[in-house]
Amino acid sequence: MVLGGAISPELSKERGSIALNESAERMTIVAELARRYPAARIAFTGGNGNLRGGAAEADFVLPLFESFGIARERVTLEAKSRNTAENARFTKELIQPKADERWLLVTSAYHMPRAIGLFRAAGFDVEAYPVDWRTGEDDVTASFSSLSAGLARTDAALREWVGLVAYWATGQSSALWPGPGNQ
């Protein structure tokens, strides 16, 4: 299961080819996982979060996955979702996971707690497979080496924290800070 958020649907439509953003690792890891688990189904969930609508992220994924050597028959696409809560609900309805199936949830590491909480609350048992880590040995100082870099990092963190609190407060998440110990 791969969450959207790595594709710019507007730019992709305009250019006529997939336009990946700084979360591209969500997409590129699929090639490795498909080789590691050759019998696994692959689900991509990503519509368009723009209030005006428009092209969905899912509209641009198949050619990329096929370029990785992944057969179209292995891929299920969910294109209606506008946010992570809808990713969880709509994808569960679409693929109808069986109790004995194992589903990995691929998303950015910083987004994983919120995503896991929303999938659990939707009744979809997934295992975290975080990618797109935004931290490293020298990252604390490098992230704030310029005003724009610091603001971008702060914006991403605030969006996740506000999302965690909002989804928890409205009963859409399984916990305020979902983790391995608090189902």
Backbone as numpy.savetxt, mean C-alpha at the origin, in Angstrom:
# Nx Ny Nz CAx CAy CAz Cx Cy Cz
-0.62 -9.07 -1.47 -1.47 -7.91 -1.47 -0.56 -6.68 -1.47
-0.71 -5.86 -2.49 0.12 -4.66 -2.62 -0.79 -3.45 -2.55
-0.51 -2.55 -1.61 -1.29 -1.33 -1.50 -0.81 -0.29 -2.50
-1.75 0.46 -3.04 -1.42 1.58 -3.91 -0.69 2.65 -3.13
-0.40 3.73 -3.80 0.32 4.83 -3.18 1.69 5.03 -3.80
2.04 4.18 -4.79 3.34 4.28 -5.44 3.24 4.78 -6.87
2.01 5.00 -7.32 1.79 5.40 -8.71 1.05 6.73 -8.75
1.47 7.59 -9.64 0.73 8.83 -9.89 -0.20 8.55 -11.07
-1.52 8.33 -10.80 -2.41 8.01 -11.91 -2.55 9.14 -12.92
-2.54 10.37 -12.46 -2.68 11.50 -13.37 -1.49 11.60 -14.33
-0.27 11.51 -13.77 0.92 11.56 -14.62 1.00 10.34 -15.53
0.62 9.18 -15.01 0.64 7.96 -15.81 -0.29 8.08 -17.01
-1.47 8.62 -16.77 -2.43 8.80 -17.87 -1.88 9.80 -18.89
-1.35 10.89 -18.38 -0.82 11.93 -19.27 0.34 11.43 -20.12
1.23 10.64 -19.51 2.41 10.15 -20.21 2.15 8.89 -21.03
1.08 8.18 -20.69 0.80 6.92 -21.38 1.67 5.78 -20.90
2.30 5.94 -19.75 3.10 4.88 -19.13 3.14 5.12 -17.63
3.46 4.09 -16.89 3.40 4.16 -15.43 4.42 5.17 -14.89
3.95 6.03 -13.99 4.81 7.03 -13.33 4.85 6.68 -11.85
5.98 6.16 -11.41 6.16 5.77 -10.01 6.68 6.95 -9.20
6.36 6.96 -7.90 6.84 8.01 -7.02 7.86 7.45 -6.03
8.11 8.15 -4.94 9.14 7.74 -3.98 8.81 6.45 -3.25
7.59 5.94 -3.39 7.21 4.66 -2.78 7.28 3.51 -3.78
8.08 3.65 -4.81 8.16 2.68 -5.90 8.50 1.27 -5.44
9.19 1.14 -4.31 9.55 -0.19 -3.83 8.33 -1.07 -3.57
7.18 -0.45 -3.31 5.94 -1.23 -3.18 5.70 -2.04 -4.45
6.07 -1.48 -5.59 5.85 -2.15 -6.88 7.00 -3.08 -7.24
8.23 -2.64 -7.04 9.37 -3.42 -7.50 9.58 -4.70 -6.70
9.15 -4.73 -5.44 9.32 -5.94 -4.63 8.43 -7.07 -5.14
7.40 -6.74 -5.90 6.47 -7.76 -6.41 7.20 -8.78 -7.27
8.19 -8.35 -8.05 8.95 -9.29 -8.89 9.62 -10.35 -8.03
10.28 -9.94 -6.96 10.96 -10.88 -6.07 9.95 -11.80 -5.37
8.86 -11.25 -4.87 7.86 -12.07 -4.17 7.19 -13.06 -5.12
6.96 -12.65 -6.35 6.35 -13.56 -7.33 7.27 -14.74 -7.63
8.57 -14.49 -7.68 9.53 -15.60 -7.89 9.61 -16.48 -6.66
9.62 -15.87 -5.48 9.74 -16.62 -4.24 8.51 -17.48 -3.98
7.33 -16.99 -4.37 6.07 -17.70 -4.14 5.37 -17.89 -5.50
5.84 -18.83 -6.32 5.32 -18.96 -7.69 3.85 -19.36 -7.80
3.27 -19.91 -6.76 1.86 -20.30 -6.81 0.94 -19.25 -6.19
1.51 -18.20 -5.65 0.72 -17.19 -4.93 -0.06 -16.30 -5.89
-1.26 -15.95 -5.44 -2.03 -14.92 -6.16 -1.48 -13.56 -5.75
-1.62 -12.59 -6.62 -1.16 -11.24 -6.34 -2.36 -10.31 -6.47
-2.60 -9.54 -5.44 -3.69 -8.56 -5.48 -3.07 -7.17 -5.36
-3.50 -6.28 -6.22 -3.10 -4.88 -6.13 -4.35 -4.07 -5.84
-4.30 -3.23 -4.82 -5.45 -2.42 -4.45 -5.08 -0.95 -4.48
-5.69 -0.23 -5.41 -5.40 1.18 -5.54 -6.29 1.86 -6.55
-7.14 2.73 -6.05 -7.98 3.54 -6.92 -7.36 4.89 -7.11
-8.10 5.93 -6.74 -7.61 7.29 -6.85 -8.16 8.08 -5.67
-7.28 8.58 -4.82 -7.69 9.33 -3.64 -8.06 10.77 -3.91
-7.91 11.20 -5.14 -8.23 12.57 -5.51 -9.74 12.78 -5.39
-10.16 13.84 -4.75 -11.59 14.12 -4.56 -12.32 14.28 -5.89
-11.62 14.67 -6.93 -12.22 14.82 -8.26 -12.27 13.51 -9.03
-11.70 12.46 -8.45 -11.67 11.17 -9.15 -10.60 11.15 -10.20
-10.80 10.35 -11.22 -9.82 10.23 -12.29 -9.36 8.80 -12.43
-8.30 8.63 -13.19 -7.75 7.29 -13.43 -7.33 6.66 -12.11
-7.44 5.34 -12.04 -7.05 4.60 -10.84 -5.63 4.08 -10.99
-4.93 3.94 -9.87 -3.59 3.36 -9.90 -3.63 1.97 -10.54
-4.66 1.20 -10.21 -4.77 -0.17 -10.72 -4.82 -0.22 -12.25
-5.21 0.87 -12.89 -5.29 0.91 -14.36 -3.92 0.78 -15.02
-2.84 0.99 -14.27 -1.50 1.05 -14.85 -0.57 -0.07 -14.39
-1.06 -0.97 -13.56 -0.20 -1.96 -12.92 0.12 -3.17 -13.78
-0.85 -3.66 -14.53 -0.63 -4.91 -15.27 0.59 -4.89 -16.19
0.79 -3.87 -17.01 1.99 -3.89 -17.86 3.29 -3.97 -17.05
3.34 -3.31 -15.89 4.54 -3.38 -15.06 4.74 -4.79 -14.54
3.69 -5.39 -13.98 3.81 -6.74 -13.46 4.14 -7.74 -14.57
3.56 -7.56 -15.73 3.87 -8.45 -16.85 5.34 -8.29 -17.28
5.89 -7.07 -17.16 7.30 -6.87 -17.49 8.21 -7.60 -16.50
7.68 -7.91 -15.32 8.41 -8.70 -14.32 8.29 -10.20 -14.61
7.50 -10.56 -15.63 7.30 -11.97 -15.95 6.14 -12.59 -15.20
5.27 -11.79 -14.64 4.12 -12.28 -13.88 2.94 -12.43 -14.84
2.37 -13.63 -14.84 1.22 -13.89 -15.72 0.00 -13.10 -15.25
-0.72 -12.56 -16.19 -1.92 -11.77 -15.93 -2.92 -12.55 -15.05
-2.99 -13.86 -15.23 -3.95 -14.69 -14.49 -3.68 -14.72 -12.99
-2.48 -14.39 -12.57 -2.14 -14.39 -11.14 -2.57 -13.11 -10.45
-2.93 -12.09 -11.22 -3.14 -10.75 -10.67 -4.62 -10.41 -10.59
-5.02 -9.93 -9.40 -6.36 -9.38 -9.19 -6.20 -7.90 -8.90
-7.01 -7.08 -9.55 -6.91 -5.63 -9.39 -8.17 -5.08 -8.74
-7.97 -4.21 -7.76 -9.07 -3.49 -7.12 -8.84 -2.01 -7.42
-9.80 -1.35 -8.07 -9.59 0.01 -8.56 -10.55 1.05 -8.00
-11.46 0.67 -7.08 -12.47 1.61 -6.58 -12.02 2.38 -5.34
-11.07 1.85 -4.60 -10.71 2.42 -3.30 -10.10 3.81 -3.42
-10.41 4.64 -2.42 -9.87 5.99 -2.36 -8.95 6.19 -1.17
-8.92 5.21 -0.26 -8.10 5.30 0.94 -7.80 3.89 1.45
-7.02 3.80 2.51 -6.59 2.49 3.01 -7.74 1.69 3.60
-8.69 2.34 4.24 -9.85 1.62 4.77 -10.62 0.96 3.64
-10.79 1.67 2.54 -11.48 1.09 1.39 -10.62 0.02 0.72
-9.30 0.19 0.72 -8.42 -0.88 0.20 -8.76 -2.19 0.91
-8.85 -2.13 2.24 -9.10 -3.33 3.04 -10.47 -3.93 2.73
-11.50 -3.11 2.79 -12.87 -3.61 2.58 -13.10 -4.13 1.17
-12.75 -3.33 0.19 -13.03 -3.70 -1.20 -12.21 -4.91 -1.64
-10.96 -4.99 -1.19 -10.12 -6.11 -1.60 -10.59 -7.40 -0.93
-11.00 -7.32 0.32 -11.54 -8.51 0.98 -12.77 -9.02 0.22
-13.66 -8.12 -0.15 -14.85 -8.51 -0.91 -14.48 -9.13 -2.25
-13.48 -8.56 -2.90 -13.10 -8.99 -4.24 -12.44 -10.36 -4.25
-11.49 -10.59 -3.34 -10.74 -11.84 -3.40 -11.27 -12.91 -2.46
-12.11 -12.53 -1.51 -12.72 -13.47 -0.57 -11.68 -14.47 -0.03
-10.75 -13.99 0.79 -9.67 -14.85 1.29 -10.22 -16.00 2.14
-9.61 -17.16 1.97 -9.99 -18.35 2.74 -9.23 -18.32 4.06
-9.80 -18.98 5.08 -9.20 -18.99 6.42 -7.80 -19.59 6.42
-7.53 -20.54 5.53 -6.23 -21.20 5.51 -5.22 -20.52 4.59
-5.60 -19.41 3.96 -4.68 -18.70 3.07 -3.81 -17.72 3.86
-2.60 -17.55 3.37 -1.66 -16.60 3.95 -1.52 -15.44 2.97
-1.79 -14.23 3.44 -1.68 -13.03 2.61 -0.65 -12.09 3.21
0.35 -11.72 2.42 1.32 -10.71 2.83 0.77 -9.35 2.43
0.93 -8.37 3.30 0.52 -7.00 2.99 1.77 -6.18 2.73
1.93 -5.74 1.49 3.09 -4.95 1.08 2.69 -3.49 1.05
3.36 -2.70 1.88 3.19 -1.26 1.86 4.42 -0.63 2.51
4.50 0.67 2.48 5.63 1.38 3.08 5.66 1.13 4.58
6.87 0.98 5.12 7.03 0.67 6.53 6.33 1.69 7.43
6.43 2.97 7.08 5.80 4.00 7.90 4.28 3.91 7.87
3.71 3.30 6.86 2.26 3.18 6.69 1.71 1.86 7.25
2.60 0.92 7.57 2.18 -0.42 7.96 1.27 -0.46 9.19
1.54 0.24 10.29 0.64 0.14 11.44 -0.81 0.50 11.10
-1.00 1.59 10.39 -2.35 2.01 10.03 -3.00 0.99 9.10
-2.24 0.50 8.11 -2.79 -0.47 7.16 -3.18 -1.78 7.86
-2.31 -2.26 8.72 -2.61 -3.51 9.44 -3.87 -3.35 10.28
-4.00 -2.24 10.99 -5.18 -2.01 11.82 -6.47 -1.98 11.01
-6.41 -1.39 9.83 -7.59 -1.31 8.98 -7.95 -2.66 8.37
-6.96 -3.43 7.96 -7.23 -4.76 7.41 -7.79 -5.68 8.50
-7.21 -5.62 9.69 -7.74 -6.43 10.80 -9.19 -6.07 11.10
-9.48 -4.78 11.17 -10.84 -4.34 11.47 -11.82 -4.77 10.38
-11.34 -4.91 9.14 -12.18 -5.36 8.04 -12.34 -6.88 8.04
-11.66 -7.56 8.97 -11.75 -9.01 9.04 -10.85 -9.72 8.04
-9.81 -9.06 7.60 -8.88 -9.63 6.63 -7.53 -9.82 7.33
-7.19 -11.06 7.62 -5.96 -11.38 8.34 -4.78 -11.35 7.37
-3.91 -10.38 7.53 -2.75 -10.23 6.68 -1.49 -10.20 7.53
-0.36 -10.51 6.89 0.95 -10.44 7.54 1.73 -9.28 6.96
2.37 -8.52 7.83 3.12 -7.34 7.39 4.35 -7.73 6.58
4.52 -7.03 5.45 5.73 -7.14 4.63 6.12 -5.70 4.27
6.76 -5.02 5.23 7.08 -3.60 5.01 8.23 -3.40 4.03
8.10 -2.37 3.21 9.14 -1.96 2.26 9.25 -0.44 2.33
10.08 0.12 1.50 10.15 1.58 1.39 10.50 2.23 2.73
11.49 1.65 3.39 11.92 2.21 4.68 12.48 3.60 4.47
12.12 4.51 5.33 12.60 5.89 5.21 13.62 6.22 6.29
14.21 5.18 6.85 15.19 5.39 7.91 16.46 4.62 7.58
17.54 5.04 8.16 18.82 4.38 7.97 19.81 4.93 8.97
21.03 4.47 8.86 22.06 4.84 9.84 22.25 6.35 9.96
22.32 7.04 8.84 22.52 8.49 8.85 21.25 9.26 8.58
20.12 8.60 8.64 18.87 9.19 8.18 18.36 10.34 9.05
18.57 10.30 10.33 18.03 11.35 11.19 18.55 12.71 10.78
19.82 12.83 10.55 20.36 14.12 10.15 20.12 14.40 8.67
20.19 13.37 7.82 19.99 13.58 6.38 18.56 14.00 6.06
17.60 13.46 6.81 16.20 13.77 6.55 15.87 15.23 6.78
16.64 15.87 7.61 16.37 17.27 7.93 17.53 18.17 7.49
18.26 17.71 6.45 19.40 18.49 5.97 18.96 19.73 5.19
17.71 19.73 4.76 17.17 20.92 4.12 15.76 21.13 4.65
15.28 22.32 4.55 13.94 22.63 5.03 12.90 21.78 4.32
13.01 21.67 2.99 12.00 20.92 2.23 12.01 19.43 2.61
13.21 18.86 2.81 13.28 17.44 3.21 12.65 17.25 4.59
12.94 18.15 5.50 12.37 18.06 6.84 10.86 18.23 6.84
10.37 19.16 6.04 8.92 19.36 5.95 8.23 18.15 5.32
8.84 17.57 4.31 8.25 16.39 3.66 8.18 15.22 4.65
9.23 15.02 5.41 9.26 13.92 6.39 8.23 14.18 7.50
8.15 15.41 7.95 7.18 15.78 8.99 5.76 15.63 8.48
5.50 16.02 7.25 4.17 15.88 6.65 3.75 14.40 6.60
4.65 13.53 6.17 4.33 12.10 6.09 4.04 11.54 7.49
4.84 11.92 8.47 4.64 11.42 9.83 3.31 11.91 10.40
3.01 13.19 10.22 1.75 13.74 10.73 0.54 13.09 10.08
0.63 12.84 8.77 -0.48 12.19 8.05 -0.74 10.81 8.64
0.31 10.05 8.95 0.14 8.71 9.53 -0.43 8.79 10.95
0.10 9.70 11.76 -0.39 9.82 13.13 -1.85 10.27 13.16
-2.19 11.25 12.36 -3.59 11.71 12.30 -4.48 10.57 11.80
-4.01 9.85 10.79 -4.77 8.72 10.28 -4.98 7.64 11.32
-3.94 7.31 12.07 -4.06 6.31 13.14 -5.12 6.73 14.16
-5.04 7.96 14.60 -5.99 8.44 15.61 -7.41 8.51 15.04
-7.55 9.05 13.85 -8.88 9.20 13.25 -9.55 7.85 13.00
-8.84 6.91 12.42 -9.43 5.60 12.15 -9.75 4.85 13.45
-8.88 4.99 14.46 -9.14 4.34 15.74 -10.34 4.98 16.43
-10.41 6.31 16.43 -11.50 7.03 17.10 -12.85 6.75 16.45
-12.85 6.46 15.16 -14.11 6.17 14.46 -14.41 4.67 14.38
-13.60 3.86 15.07 -13.85 2.42 15.12 -13.49 1.67 13.85
-12.73 2.29 12.95 -12.36 1.62 11.70 -11.05 0.87 11.79
-10.31 1.03 12.88 -9.04 0.34 13.07 -9.13 -0.57 14.28
-8.34 -1.63 14.26 -8.38 -2.61 15.35 -7.71 -2.10 16.63
-6.84 -1.10 16.52 -6.12 -0.57 17.68 -5.56 0.81 17.32
-5.24 1.59 18.35 -4.62 2.90 18.10 -3.26 2.71 17.44
-2.48 1.76 17.93 -1.17 1.46 17.37 -1.11 -0.03 17.11
-1.65 -0.50 15.99 -1.68 -1.93 15.68 -0.27 -2.51 15.58
-0.09 -3.64 16.20 1.20 -4.34 16.15 0.99 -5.82 16.33
2.06 -6.57 16.39 1.93 -8.03 16.49 1.19 -8.50 17.74
1.27 -7.75 18.82 0.68 -8.20 20.07 -0.74 -7.74 20.31
-1.27 -6.85 19.50 -2.63 -6.35 19.77 -3.52 -6.55 18.55
-4.06 -7.71 18.44 -4.93 -8.06 17.32 -6.16 -7.20 17.36
